[in-house]
Amino acid sequence: MLEVERPVTWVALTGFMGVGKSHIGRELARALLLHFIDLDRYIERQMGLSVADIFRHLGEATFRQLEAEAVAELVQKDFLVLSLGGGTFVNPENRMRLLQRGPVVALWASPQTILERISRRPGQRPILDAPDPFERIQKLYAEREGIYHQAPLHVSTDGRRPGEVVEEIIQQLWTHAKASD
């Protein structure tokens, strides 16, 4: 069997919505020759409903329960890059499971960049259904920032090409792997 040299066989990406977790996750999985799962898309496939419809018809509490069940399942897998939803890491139980499985990489972008990115796909972010989405982003960002800082690795996506971000993540994963030996 072909042995592939890679720093990890499992990694999760966390961070606020719009920081690039899904796009970067796909590229990272390709670079590391791992499977890629976007947690929100995984839940949508299992439920046969979009995240927006789950929020709208079943409520956020139901979505968060489905999310926790999916995390519990996916931390058991190997050869995986897992892109989390923006609120997944906020749940203490999810955070504990993910950090124990690790490593977890927090991706960062400024609230202005986040607003620009999510404005390209209106209606896709039910948690931002608010009169002033930028104010809502700033409030949620401030609430979640300290939690995202609990991830051991951190990479900014602001003004950077995906390839650059992926390279930095891989470098940090090698450093992390060597420090863990």
PENOR-V453538 format. One record per pair of residues at least 24 apart in sequence whose ideal C-beta (glycine too) atoms are under 7 Angstrom apart, sorted by the first residue. I is the first residue (numbers start at 1). J is the second residue. D is the distance in Angstrom with one decimal. If there is no record, write none. Layout:
BEGIN
((I;J;D) (I;J;D))
END
This chain:
BEGIN
((4;33;5.2) (6;32;4.8) (6;33;6.8) (7;170;6.6) (7;173;3.9) (7;174;4.4) (7;177;4.3) (8;103;6.3) (8;173;5.3) (8;177;6.2) (9;34;6.8) (9;78;5.3) (9;79;5.2) (10;78;5.8) (10;80;5.2) (10;101;6.4) (11;81;5.5) (11;103;5.6) (11;105;6.3) (11;173;6.6) (12;82;4.5) (12;84;5.8) (12;98;5.2) (12;104;4.7) (13;83;5.0) (13;84;6.4) (13;105;5.3) (13;107;5.9) (14;84;4.9) (14;88;6.8) (14;89;4.1) (14;104;5.7) (14;106;5.2) (14;148;6.0) (14;151;5.6) (15;106;5.1) (15;107;3.9) (15;108;6.2) (15;148;5.8) (16;86;5.2) (16;114;6.0) (16;141;5.7) (16;144;6.3) (17;86;3.8) (17;114;6.8) (17;118;6.3) (17;125;5.8) (18;109;6.6) (18;114;3.9) (18;117;4.2) (18;118;4.4) (19;107;4.2) (19;108;6.1) (19;109;4.4) (19;114;6.7) (19;157;5.4) (20;107;5.8) (20;109;7.0) (20;157;4.4) (20;165;6.9) (21;83;4.3) (21;84;6.6) (21;107;5.8) (22;83;4.9) (23;162;5.8) (24;107;6.3) (24;157;6.7) (24;162;5.8) (24;165;5.3) (24;166;6.3) (25;81;5.0) (25;83;3.7) (27;162;5.0) (27;166;4.8) (28;81;5.2) (28;166;5.1) (28;169;5.8) (29;81;4.0) (31;166;5.5) (31;170;6.4) (32;81;6.9) (34;79;5.1) (34;80;5.9) (34;81;5.1) (35;79;5.7) (35;80;5.0) (36;81;5.0) (37;74;6.4) (37;80;6.2) (37;82;5.4) (38;83;4.6) (39;67;6.8) (39;70;6.0) (39;82;6.4) (39;83;6.3) (39;84;5.2) (39;85;5.4) (39;88;6.1) (40;85;5.0) (42;70;5.8) (43;67;6.4) (43;70;5.7) (51;126;6.8) (52;123;6.8) (52;124;6.8) (52;126;4.7) (55;126;4.1) (56;126;6.7) (64;91;6.5) (68;93;6.1) (68;94;5.8) (71;97;5.7) (71;98;6.7) (72;97;6.4) (75;101;4.2) (89;147;6.1) (89;148;6.5) (90;144;5.8) (90;147;5.4) (95;150;6.6) (102;152;6.9) (103;152;5.8) (103;153;5.9) (103;173;6.5) (103;176;5.4) (104;151;4.3) (104;152;6.5) (105;151;6.3) (105;153;4.3) (105;155;6.2) (105;169;5.6) (106;148;4.5) (106;151;3.8) (106;153;6.9) (106;154;4.9) (107;155;5.7) (107;157;5.3) (108;154;6.4) (108;156;4.7) (108;157;6.7) (109;156;6.9) (109;157;5.0) (109;158;5.0) (110;158;5.6) (111;137;5.0) (111;138;5.2) (111;141;5.4) (113;158;5.3) (152;176;6.6))
END
